[in-house]
Amino acid sequence: MANMIIRPSSGTGNKVIVQDQAGGAVLTTADSGATLGNSTQDNITRLGTVTTGTIGSGVTGQNRPYFFCSAYSANPTIGAETELTAWTEGTNGDPDSKFSTGTGRFTPGVAGIYLFGARIMWEGTGSSWQRVSIRVNNGSNSDVYYESNSATGLSSEITRMEYLSATGYASVLARTHSNSAALRGSACHFWGIRIA
């Protein structure tokens, strides 16, 4: 297909105006004596900025929300199953403010397929096993967990890919069996990102 050219009549004062269905101008060029260029030349009049609305196939606003927590801000002793809430966000770890450091939960505001990961470092323990879970809640809890036997300085690492609704949340839970064990907060991570 050849280039499509829109050209006003010769002379000054003639503009090319693209209108919406209601007849309002959405793009206006300068008069025909000027060249369509950048905003410094002011040959395009911008009538608004997109701040809200639907982009593509129903994705609203930021379509790649993510978070990264670089540490846990305490070294609690864990016995019964405990939702970990005292995370510390990394640098630029939550640009859309979707992660709550008060609840330890990520609520994306955008539905999609998300990839989550967590690393929990346990101090030396006599516990028979430790369990780390990534919980996804879309109205009811669904846990995927990593379980390991007792060891000194044990690192429990888990990843999970799951659908998360706009109002659902993801969080990390930990528990031990027989004897309580402490976390080494500075060596713990929690992260997630929308991938589809």
Secondary structure as GFF3:
##gff-version 3
##sequence-region A 1 196
A	DSSP	beta_strand	17	19	.	.	.	ID=ss1
A	DSSP	beta_strand	25	29	.	.	.	ID=ss2
A	DSSP	beta_strand	44	45	.	.	.	ID=ss3
A	DSSP	beta_strand	54	55	.	.	.	ID=ss4
A	DSSP	beta_strand	59	60	.	.	.	ID=ss5
A	DSSP	beta_strand	66	72	.	.	.	ID=ss6
A	DSSP	beta_strand	77	78	.	.	.	ID=ss7
A	DSSP	beta_strand	82	83	.	.	.	ID=ss8
A	DSSP	beta_strand	87	89	.	.	.	ID=ss9
A	DSSP	beta_strand	99	100	.	.	.	ID=ss10
A	DSSP	beta_strand	105	106	.	.	.	ID=ss11
A	DSSP	beta_strand	112	121	.	.	.	ID=ss12
A	DSSP	beta_strand	129	137	.	.	.	ID=ss13
A	DSSP	beta_strand	141	149	.	.	.	ID=ss14
A	DSSP	beta_strand	155	164	.	.	.	ID=ss15
A	DSSP	beta_strand	169	177	.	.	.	ID=ss16
A	DSSP	beta_strand	181	182	.	.	.	ID=ss17
A	DSSP	three_ten_helix	185	187	.	.	.	ID=ss18
A	DSSP	beta_strand	189	194	.	.	.	ID=ss19
###
